[in-house]
Amino acid sequence: MDKGWQSKEGHELLEAIADDDIDALMTADRNLEFQQNMEKYNFKLIVLMTRDNRYKMLKAKVPQIEKTILEANESEQIIPIDLTSK
């Protein structure tokens, strides 16, 4: 379902996610956690550290992404996932 959030950036996007009771945001934006005060939000930020965020590459990494999320400590709000190693 299209939420119409394409034009939202930074805190506007985070506020919309929080207001919609979404559990997590997955992003390749490594700076988001430093640009925004994540402590005021009640959802997880999953940060994909990757050189290539195209669908084909990310699709191959889904098992690694899923495993890292499932193994993360429940109290972790920010979950970095390093996809740069081969």
N, CA, C and O of each residue as an XYZ file, in Angstrom:
344
protein
N       0.838     -1.172      0.000
C       0.000      0.000      0.000
C       0.889      1.243      0.000
O       1.806      1.352      0.814
N       0.627      2.151     -0.886
C       1.381      3.393     -0.996
C       0.878      4.371      0.060
O      -0.299      4.731      0.075
N       1.769      4.791      0.931
C       1.412      5.722      2.002
C       1.522      7.180      1.559
O       1.085      8.081      2.275
N       2.108      7.416      0.376
C       2.279      8.782     -0.092
C       3.370      9.528      0.655
O       3.300     10.748      0.807
N       4.373      8.806      1.119
C       5.433      9.403      1.927
C       6.681      9.741      1.115
O       7.714     10.068      1.700
N       6.616      9.673     -0.201
C       7.810      9.890     -1.030
C       8.465     11.247     -0.774
O       9.688     11.367     -0.849
N       7.675     12.252     -0.476
C       8.235     13.590     -0.289
C       8.687     13.856      1.147
O       9.288     14.894      1.426
N       8.405     12.936      2.046
C       8.786     13.137      3.448
C      10.270     12.829      3.635
O      10.801     11.881      3.056
N      10.918     13.641      4.446
C      12.334     13.450      4.745
C      12.568     13.615      6.236
O      11.770     14.241      6.935
N      13.649     13.059      6.710
C      14.089     13.261      8.080
C      13.014     13.050      9.111
O      12.360     12.007      9.149
N      12.837     14.059      9.955
C      11.910     13.915     11.079
C      10.463     13.739     10.634
O       9.683     13.089     11.330
N      10.090     14.307      9.483
C       8.713     14.123      8.984
C       8.429     12.651      8.693
O       7.360     12.138      9.025
N       9.390     11.984      8.075
C       9.234     10.561      7.780
C       9.188      9.746      9.072
O       8.351      8.855      9.215
N      10.074     10.045      9.997
C      10.112      9.316     11.261
C       8.826      9.528     12.056
O       8.325      8.590     12.676
N       8.293     10.730     12.046
C       7.030     11.013     12.733
C       5.882     10.220     12.095
O       5.034      9.678     12.803
N       5.857     10.155     10.764
C       4.807      9.409     10.064
C       4.891      7.924     10.404
O       3.865      7.273     10.600
N       6.100      7.390     10.474
C       6.294      5.982     10.831
C       5.804      5.736     12.248
O       5.089      4.765     12.500
N       6.179      6.601     13.166
C       5.763      6.458     14.563
C       4.243      6.574     14.688
O       3.624      5.790     15.408
N       3.644      7.530     14.006
C       2.192      7.734     14.066
C       1.429      6.552     13.498
O       0.294      6.294     13.899
N       2.042      5.833     12.567
C       1.382      4.700     11.915
C       1.668      3.374     12.641
O       1.287      2.305     12.163
N       2.337      3.455     13.791
C       2.667      2.272     14.599
C       3.445      1.206     13.826
O       3.207      0.010     13.996
N       4.360      1.641     12.989
C       5.227      0.727     12.259
C       6.353      0.296     13.199
O       6.899      1.116     13.937
N       6.698     -0.993     13.167
C       7.681     -1.556     14.099
C       9.133     -1.237     13.755
O       9.975     -1.141     14.648
N       9.431     -1.071     12.459
C      10.830     -0.891     12.067
C      10.933     -0.152     10.740
O      10.038     -0.211      9.897
N      12.046      0.542     10.583
C      12.400      1.183      9.324
C      13.741      0.603      8.903
O      14.706      0.645      9.665
N      13.803      0.063      7.690
C      15.054     -0.444      7.144
C      15.541      0.569      6.111
O      14.796      0.977      5.219
N      16.801      0.965      6.250
C      17.350      1.990      5.379
C      18.818      1.719      5.083
O      19.502      1.032      5.841
N      19.287      2.266      3.976
C      20.712      2.231      3.657
C      21.355      3.581      3.988
O      22.535      3.793      3.707
N      20.580      4.492      4.584
C      21.075      5.806      4.980
C      21.824      5.677      6.304
O      21.208      5.618      7.368
N      23.137      5.635      6.236
C      23.967      5.435      7.432
C      23.971      6.649      8.355
O      24.370      6.542      9.515
N      23.537      7.790      7.858
C      23.589      9.011      8.654
C      22.306      9.293      9.422
O      22.305     10.134     10.321
N      21.227      8.618      9.095
C      19.926      8.916      9.693
C      19.970      8.884     11.215
O      19.427      9.776     11.867
N      20.601      7.881     11.780
C      20.648      7.767     13.240
C      21.405      8.919     13.893
O      21.175      9.218     15.064
N      22.306      9.570     13.155
C      23.080     10.680     13.699
C      22.398     12.021     13.433
O      22.666     13.003     14.125
N      21.527     12.064     12.442
C      20.833     13.300     12.081
C      19.546     13.506     12.869
O      19.048     14.626     12.973
N      19.013     12.429     13.420
C      17.738     12.495     14.132
C      17.891     11.930     15.541
O      18.766     11.100     15.790
N      17.046     12.376     16.454
C      17.035     11.864     17.818
C      16.146     10.624     17.848
O      14.935     10.725     18.044
N      16.747      9.467     17.656
C      15.989      8.221     17.567
C      15.382      7.809     18.904
O      14.441      7.016     18.928
N      15.895      8.324     20.006
C      15.384      7.946     21.321
C      13.921      8.326     21.515
O      13.231      7.724     22.338
N      13.447      9.303     20.776
C      12.056      9.732     20.962
C      11.056      8.883     20.163
O       9.846      9.095     20.243
N      11.577      7.926     19.395
C      10.703      7.070     18.583
C      10.659      5.660     19.152
O      11.619      5.192     19.764
N       9.544      4.999     18.944
C       9.335      3.666     19.503
C       9.359      2.593     18.408
O       8.527      1.686     18.407
N      10.294      2.698     17.494
C      10.467      1.677     16.465
C      11.948      1.453     16.240
O      12.779      2.294     16.583
N      12.263      0.315     15.661
C      13.654     -0.040     15.400
C      14.120      0.570     14.074
O      13.351      0.689     13.120
N      15.368      0.944     14.045
C      16.005      1.439     12.834
C      17.027      0.391     12.410
O      18.004      0.139     13.116
N      16.792     -0.211     11.258
C      17.694     -1.233     10.724
C      18.505     -0.566      9.625
O      17.964     -0.154      8.600
N      19.812     -0.463      9.851
C      20.692      0.258      8.933
C      21.516     -0.742      8.135
O      22.350     -1.457      8.689
N      21.277     -0.782      6.842
C      22.030     -1.667      5.944
C      23.279     -0.943      5.480
O      23.201      0.077      4.795
N      24.423     -1.473      5.856
C      25.685     -0.905      5.398
C      26.087     -1.683      4.149
O      26.533     -2.828      4.227
N      25.921     -1.045      3.013
C      26.137     -1.712      1.749
C      26.684     -0.739      0.716
O      26.430      0.464      0.784
N      27.423     -1.262     -0.226
C      27.926     -0.443     -1.339
C      26.907     -0.400     -2.475
O      26.984      0.455     -3.357
N      25.952     -1.331     -2.446
C      24.991     -1.485     -3.539
C      23.621     -1.799     -2.938
O      23.435     -2.863     -2.348
N      22.667     -0.887     -3.083
C      21.354     -1.128     -2.503
C      20.294     -1.464     -3.554
O      19.100     -1.252     -3.343
N      20.751     -1.986     -4.679
C      19.800     -2.411     -5.710
C      19.133     -3.719     -5.292
O      19.710     -4.525     -4.563
N      17.919     -3.907     -5.765
C      17.093     -5.059     -5.404
C      17.822     -6.385     -5.593
O      17.796     -7.238     -4.706
N      18.461     -6.563     -6.726
C      19.117     -7.842     -7.024
C      20.166     -8.205     -5.964
O      20.243     -9.356     -5.535
N      20.959     -7.234     -5.552
C      21.983     -7.491     -4.541
C      21.338     -7.732     -3.181
O      21.711     -8.673     -2.480
N      20.373     -6.892     -2.800
C      19.743     -7.029     -1.495
C      18.949     -8.326     -1.381
O      18.903     -8.931     -0.310
N      18.330     -8.756     -2.467
C      17.560    -10.001     -2.443
C      18.456    -11.172     -2.030
O      18.029    -12.045     -1.275
N      19.669    -11.190     -2.516
C      20.611    -12.268     -2.185
C      21.045    -12.208     -0.719
O      21.511    -13.208     -0.173
N      20.897    -11.063     -0.089
C      21.334    -10.870      1.302
C      20.194    -11.030      2.310
O      20.423    -10.879      3.510
N      18.982    -11.328      1.858
C      17.832    -11.446      2.764
C      18.080    -12.425      3.907
O      17.754    -12.094      5.047
N      18.639    -13.612      3.668
C      18.888    -14.518      4.804
C      19.808    -13.897      5.863
O      19.567    -14.057      7.059
N      20.839    -13.205      5.439
C      21.760    -12.558      6.377
C      21.048    -11.435      7.133
O      21.226    -11.290      8.342
N      20.250    -10.650      6.429
C      19.505     -9.558      7.061
C      18.537    -10.121      8.102
O      18.485     -9.649      9.238
N      17.776    -11.130      7.699
C      16.793    -11.733      8.601
C      17.472    -12.327      9.842
O      16.997    -12.134     10.961
N      18.565    -13.038      9.646
C      19.286    -13.666     10.761
C      19.765    -12.604     11.754
O      19.626    -12.776     12.965
N      20.324    -11.516     11.245
C      20.833    -10.454     12.115
C      19.701     -9.810     12.911
O      19.855     -9.534     14.101
N      18.574     -9.573     12.261
C      17.432     -8.971     12.961
C      16.919     -9.904     14.053
O      16.657     -9.472     15.175
N      16.779    -11.171     13.722
C      16.258    -12.139     14.695
C      17.198    -12.353     15.877
O      16.747    -12.655     16.982
N      18.492    -12.199     15.652
C      19.478    -12.393     16.712
C      19.751    -11.125     17.523
O      20.447    -11.173     18.537
N      19.214    -10.011     17.086
C      19.449     -8.740     17.786
C      18.783     -8.763     19.153
O      17.731     -9.374     19.342
N      19.408     -8.093     20.083
C      18.844     -7.950     21.417
C      17.547     -7.147     21.309
O      17.495     -6.139     20.605
N      16.511     -7.591     22.000
C      15.199     -6.940     21.945
C      15.270     -5.450     22.309
O      14.477     -4.646     21.820
N      16.221     -5.099     23.164
C      16.333     -3.704     23.607
C      17.070     -2.809     22.607
O      17.065     -1.586     22.752
N      17.696     -3.405     21.603
C      18.414     -2.611     20.602
C      17.429     -1.854     19.729
O      16.550     -2.450     19.108
N      17.579     -0.549     19.686
C      16.713      0.239     18.816
C      17.331      0.373     17.429
O      16.617      0.400     16.426
N      18.655      0.456     17.375
C      19.346      0.594     16.099
C      20.112     -0.694     15.837
O      20.945     -1.116     16.639
N      19.812     -1.311     14.694
C      20.432     -2.578     14.339
C      21.228     -2.378     13.042
O      20.652     -2.348     11.955
N      22.557     -2.242     13.164
C      23.364     -2.125     11.952
C      23.628     -3.506     11.349
O      23.893     -4.467     12.071
N      23.554     -3.593     10.029
C      23.818     -4.855      9.337
C      24.855     -4.588      8.250
O      24.586     -3.883      7.278
N      26.034     -5.159      8.429
C      27.137     -4.945      7.498
C      27.032     -5.947      6.341
O      27.231     -7.148      6.527
N      26.725     -5.447      5.174
C      26.603     -6.289      3.966
C      27.793     -6.072      3.027
O      27.751     -6.486      1.869
N      28.842     -5.431      3.517
C      29.979     -5.126      2.643
C      30.942     -6.289      2.478
O      31.678     -6.352      1.494
N      30.943     -7.214      3.438
C      31.849     -8.358      3.296
C      31.247     -9.372      2.325
O      30.031     -9.449      2.153
N      32.120    -10.133      1.707
C      31.653    -11.083      0.699
C      31.246    -12.384      1.295
O      30.829    -13.290      0.573
